Every structure is written in C-alpha cells, then in structure tokens.
C-alpha cells in the first residue's frame, strides 16, 4: 500500500495495477485495501495525477472491481 504514495509515477502505477489484479480475484484483498486506506490514496492519485487518462482509468477500474 505504501507504493501508492510513491513519488515515482512508474512505481505508483504498477502498485495500482497490482492492486486491481488482486482485488479482482480476492474479496479478502478488497477488505484489506479498504482498511489500509488504499481507496483514499487512489482518490488522491486521481485528483492530482500528472500521468493522464491511463491512471484515471485504472483508478476507476479499481473502484468498479471493488463494487
């Protein structure tokens, strides 16, 4: 979860993709992410991410996966 707050865009994006993959296959991972504050961190990425539309798409995909 700490990598979601990384200053390095590549690490942050890879952590986001990993979280999406894990959330798809594990409801337990969804709960862990929720209690560790991952969704708040991901919303922070969506708000101020210079990475463009790809990052925003991944953020929305994570929320759709967890719903």
C-alpha positions as CSV (number, residue, x, y, z in Angstrom):
1,X,0.0,0.0,0.0
2,X,2.9,2.3,0.6
3,X,3.8,2.3,-3.1
4,X,0.5,4.0,-3.9
5,X,2.0,7.1,-2.3
6,X,5.3,6.9,-4.1
7,X,6.8,10.0,-5.8
8,X,7.8,7.8,-8.7
9,X,5.0,7.6,-11.2
10,X,6.1,4.2,-12.6
11,X,6.1,2.6,-9.1
12,X,2.7,4.1,-8.2
13,X,1.1,2.9,-11.5
14,X,2.5,-0.6,-11.1
15,X,1.2,-0.7,-7.5
16,X,-2.2,0.4,-8.7
17,X,-2.3,-2.3,-11.4
18,X,-1.2,-4.9,-8.9
19,X,-4.0,-3.8,-6.5
20,X,-6.5,-4.0,-9.3
21,X,-5.4,-7.6,-10.2
22,X,-5.6,-8.7,-6.5
23,X,-8.9,-7.1,-5.9
24,X,-10.4,-8.9,-8.9
25,X,-9.6,-12.4,-7.5
26,X,-9.8,-11.9,-3.8
27,X,-12.7,-10.3,-1.7
28,X,-10.3,-10.5,1.2
29,X,-7.8,-8.3,-0.6
30,X,-10.6,-5.8,-1.2
31,X,-11.2,-5.6,2.5
32,X,-7.5,-5.3,3.3
33,X,-7.2,-2.5,0.8
34,X,-10.2,-0.7,2.3
35,X,-8.9,-0.9,5.9
36,X,-5.4,0.1,4.9
37,X,-6.6,3.3,3.3
38,X,-5.9,2.3,-0.3
39,X,-9.0,3.8,-1.7
40,X,-8.2,7.2,-0.2
41,X,-4.7,7.1,-1.6
42,X,-6.1,6.1,-5.0
43,X,-8.5,9.0,-4.9
44,X,-5.5,11.3,-4.2
45,X,-3.8,9.9,-7.3
46,X,-7.0,10.6,-9.4
47,X,-7.1,14.2,-8.1
48,X,-3.6,15.3,-8.9
49,X,-2.0,12.6,-11.1
50,X,0.1,14.0,-13.9
51,X,0.0,10.6,-15.6
52,X,-3.0,11.4,-17.6
53,X,-6.1,9.4,-18.6
54,X,-4.5,6.0,-18.1
55,X,-4.1,6.5,-14.4
56,X,-7.6,7.8,-14.1
57,X,-8.9,4.8,-16.0
58,X,-7.0,2.4,-13.6
59,X,-8.5,4.2,-10.6
60,X,-12.0,3.9,-11.9
61,X,-11.3,0.2,-12.8
62,X,-10.2,-0.4,-9.2
63,X,-13.5,1.1,-7.8
64,X,-15.6,-0.9,-10.3
65,X,-13.7,-4.1,-9.2
66,X,-14.3,-3.4,-5.6
67,X,-18.0,-2.6,-6.0
